[in-house]
Amino acid sequence: QVQLVESGGGLVQPGGSLRLSCAASGFTFSSYWMSWVRQAPGKGLEWVASINTGSSRTYYGDSVKGRFTISRDNAKNTLYLRLSTLTSSDTAVYYCTNFQNDFWGQGTQVTVSS
């Protein structure tokens, strides 16, 4: 049974930082590219970042480039997203996903507010 379980979300002040985690199980995590996608209130899904299997290539959406960092630990079957210099526009539910197999987690809420 495939599971992607996100954690680490919460309430953070503007300018603050968070690290999201996504624990994967039920598939060979190390064999697949992984991504983060977010959905802000009342808006559609927005791709945030992707990483290849060996962590040698990372890609970011324009709105988060330079502020967010995607990483992974294949030994721990875990995907990470470091969020920094947060603004209210980063408020969203963040999902861990593998596009190739259409695997999705349940999401973790990030709220940026003073």
Contact map, one row per residue, 1 for C-alpha under 8 A:
111000000000000000000000111000000000000000000000000000000000000000000000000000000000000000000000000000000000000000
111100000000000000000001111000000000000000000000000000000000000000000000000000000000000000000000000000100000000000
111110000000000000000011110000000000000000000000000000000000000000000000000000000000000000000000000000111000000000
011111000000000000000111100000000000000000000000000000000000000000000000000000000000000000000001100000111100000000
001111100000000000001111000000000000000000000000000000000000000000000000000000000000000000000001000000001110000000
000111110000000000011110000000000000000000000000000000000000000000000000000000000000000000000011000000001111000000
000011111000000000011100000000000000000000000000000000000000000000000000000000000000000000000000000000000011000000
000001111100000001111000000000000000000000000000000000000000000000000000000000000000000000000000000000000001000000
000000111110000001110000000000000000000000000000000000000000000000000000000000000000000000000000000000000001111000
000000011111000000000000000000000000000000000000000000000000000000000000000000000000000000000000000000000001111000
000000001111100000000000000000000000000000000000000000000000000000000000000000000000000000000000000000000000011110
000000000111110111000000000000000000000000000000000000000000000000000000000000000000000000000000000000000000011111
000000000011111100000000000000000000000000000000000000000000000000000000000000000000010000000000000000000000000111
000000000001111100000000000000000000000000000000000000000000000000000000000000000000111100000000000000000000000111
000000000000111110000000000000000000000000000000000000000000000000000000000000000001111000000000000000000000000000
000000000001111111000000000000000000000000000000000000000000000000000000000000000001110000000000000000000000000000
000000000001001111100000000000000000000000000000000000000000000000000000000000000111110000000000000000000000000000
000000011001000111110000000000000000000000000000000000000000000000000000000000000111000000000000000000000000000000
000000011000000011111000000000000000000000000000000000000000000000000000000000011110000000000000000000000000000000
000001111000000001111100000000000000000000000000000000000000000000000000000000011110000000000000000000000000000000
000011110000000000111110000000000000000000000000000000000000000000000000000001111000000000000000000000000000000000
000111100000000000011111000000000000000000000000000000000000000000000000000001110000000000000001000000001000000000
001111000000000000001111100000000000000000000000000000000000000000000000000111100000000000000000000000000000000000
011110000000000000000111111010000000000000000000000000000000000000000000000011100000000000000000000000000000000000
111100000000000000000011111110000000000000000000000000000000000000000000000010000000000000000000000000000000000000
111000000000000000000001111100000000000000000000000000000000000000000000000000000000000000000000000000000000000000
110000000000000000000001111110000000000000000000000000000000000000000000000000000000000000000000000000000000000000
000000000000000000000000111111110000000000000000000000000000000000000000000000000000000000000000000000000000000000
000000000000000000000001101111110000000000000000000000000000000000000000010010000000000000000000000000000000000000
000000000000000000000000000111110000000000000000000011000000000000000000010010000000000000000000000000000000000000
000000000000000000000000000111111000000000000000000010000000000000000000000000000000000000000000000000000000000000
000000000000000000000000000111111100000000000000000110000000000000000000000000000000000000000000010100000000000000
000000000000000000000000000000111110000000000000011110000000000000000000000000000000000000000000010000000000000000
000000000000000000000000000000011111000000000000011110000000000000000000000000100000000000000001111000000000000000
000000000000000000000000000000001111100000000011111000000000000000000000000000000000000000000001111000000000000000
000000000000000000000000000000000111110000000011110000000000000000000000000000001000000000000111100000000000000000
000000000000000000000000000000000011111000001111100000000000000000000000000000000000000000000111100000000000000000
000000000000000000000000000000000001111100001111000000000000000000000000000000000000000000011110000000000000000000
000000000000000000000000000000000000111110111100000000000000000000000000000000000000000000011100000000000000000000
000000000000000000000000000000000000011111111000000000000000000000000000000000000000000011111000000000000000000000
000000000000000000000000000000000000001111100000000000000000000000000000000000000000000000110000000000000000000000
000000000000000000000000000000000000000111110000000000000000000000000000000000000000000000000000000000000000000000
000000000000000000000000000000000000001111111000000000000000000000000000000000000000000000000000000000000000000000
000000000000000000000000000000000000001101111100000000000000000000000000000000000000000000000000000000000000000000
000000000000000000000000000000000000111100111110000000000000000000000000000000000000000000000000000000000000000000
000000000000000000000000000000000000111000011111000000000000000000000000000000000000000000000000000000000000000000
000000000000000000000000000000000011110000001111100000000000100000000000000000000000000000000000000000000000000000
000000000000000000000000000000000011110000000111110000000001100100000000000000000000000000000000000000000000000000
000000000000000000000000000000000011100000000011111000000111100000000100000000000000000000000000000000000000000000
000000000000000000000000000000001111000000000001111100000111000000000100000000000000000000000000000000000000000000
000000000000000000000000000000001110000000000000111110111110000000000111000000000000000000000000000000000000000000
000000000000000000000000000000011100000000000000011111111100000000000000000000000000000000000000000000000000000000
000000000000000000000000000001111100000000000000001111110000000000000000000000000000000000000000000000000000000000
000000000000000000000000000001000000000000000000000111111000000000000000000000000000000000000000000000000000000000
000000000000000000000000000000000000000000000000001111111100000000000011000000000000000000000000000000000000000000
000000000000000000000000000000000000000000000000001111111100000000000000000000000000000000000000000000000000000000
000000000000000000000000000000000000000000000000001101111110000000000000000000000000000000000000000000000000000000
000000000000000000000000000000000000000000000000111100111111000000000100000000000000000000000000000000000000000000
000000000000000000000000000000000000000000000000111000001111100000000000000000000000000000000000000000000000000000
000000000000000000000000000000000000000000000001110000000111110110000000000000000000000000000000000000000000000000
000000000000000000000000000000000000000000000011100000000011111110000000000000000000000000000000000000000000000000
000000000000000000000000000000000000000000000000000000000001111110000000000000000000000000000000000000000000000000
000000000000000000000000000000000000000000000000000000000000111110000000000000000000000000000000000000000000000000
000000000000000000000000000000000000000000000001000000000001111111110000000000000000000000000000000000000000000000
000000000000000000000000000000000000000000000000000000000001111111110000000000000000000000000000000000000000000000
000000000000000000000000000000000000000000000000000000000000000111111000000000000000000000000000000000000000000000
000000000000000000000000000000000000000000000000000000000000000111111000000000000011110000000000000000000000000000
000000000000000000000000000000000000000000000000000000000000000111111100000000001111000000000000000000000000000000
000000000000000000000000000000000000000000000000000000000000000001111110000000001110000000000000000000000000000000
000000000000000000000000000000000000000000000000111000000100000000011111000000111100000000000000000000000000000000
000000000000000000000000000000000000000000000000001000100000000000001111100000111000000000000000000000000000000000
000000000000000000000000000000000000000000000000001000100000000000000111110011110000000000000000000000000000000000
000000000000000000000000000000000000000000000000000000000000000000000011111111100000000000000000000000000000000000
000000000000000000000000000011000000000000000000000000000000000000000001111111000000000000000000000000000000000000
000000000000000000000000000000000000000000000000000000000000000000000000111111000000000000000000000000000000000000
000000000000000000000010000000000000000000000000000000000000000000000000111111000000000000000000000000000000000000
000000000000000000000011100011000000000000000000000000000000000000000001111111100000000000000000000000000000000000
000000000000000000001111000000000000000000000000000000000000000000000001111111110000000000000000000000000000000000
000000000000000000001111000000000100000000000000000000000000000000000111100011111000000000000001000000000000000000
000000000000000000111100000000000000000000000000000000000000000000000111000001111100000000000000000000000000000000
000000000000000000111000000000000001000000000000000000000000000000011110000000111110000000000000000000000000000000
000000000000000011110000000000000000000000000000000000000000000000011100000000011111000000000000000000000000000000
000000000000000011110000000000000000000000000000000000000000000000111000000000001111110000000000000000000000000000
000000000000001111000000000000000000000000000000000000000000000000110000000000000111110000000000000000000000000000
000000000000011110000000000000000000000000000000000000000000000000100000000000000011111000000000000000000000000000
000000000000111110000000000000000000000000000000000000000000000000100000000000000011111101000000000000000000000100
000000000000011000000000000000000000000000000000000000000000000000000000000000000000111111100000000000000000000110
000000000000010000000000000000000000000000000000000000000000000000000000000000000000011111100000000000000000001110
000000000000000000000000000000000000000100000000000000000000000000000000000000000000001111100000000000000000000100
000000000000000000000000000000000000000100000000000000000000000000000000000000000000011111110000000000000000011100
000000000000000000000000000000000000000110000000000000000000000000000000000000000000001111111000000000000000111100
000000000000000000000000000000000000011110000000000000000000000000000000000000000000000001111100000000000000111000
000000000000000000000000000000000000011100000000000000000000000000000000000000000000000000111110000000000011110000
000000000000000000000000000000000001111000000000000000000000000000000000000000000000000000011111000000000011110000
000001000000000000000000000000000001110000000000000000000000000000000000000000000000000000001111100000011111000000
000111000000000000000100000000000111100000000000000000000000000000000000000000100000000000000111110000011010000000
000100000000000000000000000000000111100000000000000000000000000000000000000000000000000000000011111001111000000000
000000000000000000000000000000011110000000000000000000000000000000000000000000000000000000000001111111110000000000
000000000000000000000000000000000110000000000000000000000000000000000000000000000000000000000000111111100000000000
000000000000000000000000000000010000000000000000000000000000000000000000000000000000000000000000011111100000000000
000000000000000000000000000000000000000000000000000000000000000000000000000000000000000000000000011111100000000000
000000000000000000000000000000000000000000000000000000000000000000000000000000000000000000000000111111110000000000
011100000000000000000000000000000000000000000000000000000000000000000000000000000000000000000000111111111000000000
001100000000000000000000000000000000000000000000000000000000000000000000000000000000000000000011110001111100000000
001111000000000000000100000000000000000000000000000000000000000000000000000000000000000000000011100000111110000000
000111000000000000000000000000000000000000000000000000000000000000000000000000000000000000000010000000011111000000
000011100000000000000000000000000000000000000000000000000000000000000000000000000000000000001111000000001111100000
000001111100000000000000000000000000000000000000000000000000000000000000000000000000000000001110000000000111110000
000000001100000000000000000000000000000000000000000000000000000000000000000000000000000000111100000000000011111000
000000001111000000000000000000000000000000000000000000000000000000000000000000000000000001111100000000000001111100
000000001111000000000000000000000000000000000000000000000000000000000000000000000000000101110000000000000000111110
000000000011110000000000000000000000000000000000000000000000000000000000000000000000011111100000000000000000011111
000000000011110000000000000000000000000000000000000000000000000000000000000000000000001100000000000000000000001111
000000000001110000000000000000000000000000000000000000000000000000000000000000000000000000000000000000000000000111
